[in-house]
């Protein structure tokens, strides 16, 4: 099973972003990030900078094999007072 992770917590602060990444070997693979089940145009690297809340997943292909990661949900947080 392919795994994607967030660099830190998958929580967005106002005006912020979260770096998502593929947590395994990237050699000889192609990537397509998805947001709420839809391909993100141009998001074809092993990392993706998320600026909005929602469900992110990554389709990974190598040779004739293709798999899609479990979704990672990015949520909105609030700044501490």
C-alpha positions in Angstrom: 0.0 0.0 0.0 1.3 3.4 -1.0 1.6 6.0 1.8 1.5 9.8 1.6 2.4 11.9 4.6 2.4 15.6 5.6 5.5 17.4 6.7 4.1 18.0 10.3 0.4 18.0 11.0 -2.0 18.0 8.0 -3.6 21.3 9.4 -3.7 24.6 7.5 -3.4 27.9 9.4 -4.9 30.9 7.7 -2.7 31.8 4.7 -0.5 28.8 5.2 0.2 25.5 3.4 1.1 21.9 4.1 3.8 19.9 2.2 2.5 16.5 1.3 4.9 13.8 0.1 5.2 10.2 -1.0 6.9 8.2 1.8 8.8 5.6 -0.2 11.2 5.0 -3.1 10.5 7.4 -6.0 12.8 5.8 -8.7 11.2 4.7 -11.9 7.7 6.0 -10.9 5.4 8.6 -12.2 3.0 10.5 -10.0 -0.4 12.3 -10.1 -1.8 14.1 -7.1 -5.6 14.2 -6.7 -7.8 16.6 -4.7 -11.1 15.3 -3.6 -10.8 12.4 -6.1 -9.9 14.7 -9.1 -6.5 15.0 -10.8 -4.6 18.3 -10.0 -3.3 19.8 -13.2 0.5 19.8 -13.3 0.9 18.0 -9.9 3.1 15.2 -11.1 6.0 15.1 -8.6 6.5 13.1 -5.4 5.7 16.2 -3.3 2.7 18.6 -3.3 2.2 21.9 -1.5 -1.5 21.9 -0.3 -3.1 25.4 0.2 -6.7 24.3 0.8 -8.5 21.9 3.0 -9.8 18.6 1.6 -8.8 15.0 0.7 -5.5 14.4 -1.1 -4.3 11.2 -2.6 -1.6 10.2 -5.0 -1.7 7.8 -8.0 1.7 6.1 -8.5 2.7 4.2 -11.6 5.7 2.1 -12.4 5.8 0.0 -15.5 2.3 -1.4 -16.0 1.4 -1.3 -12.3 -0.7 1.5 -10.8 -1.9 2.2 -7.3 -3.6 5.0 -5.5 -2.7 5.9 -1.9 -5.2 6.1 0.9 -6.5 9.7 1.2 -4.9 12.2 3.5 -7.3 14.8 4.8 -6.0 18.3 5.3 -8.0 20.4 7.8 -8.2 24.0 8.7 -6.8 25.0 12.1 -6.8 28.2 14.0 -4.0 30.3 15.3 -3.5 30.1 19.0 -4.4 33.2 21.0 
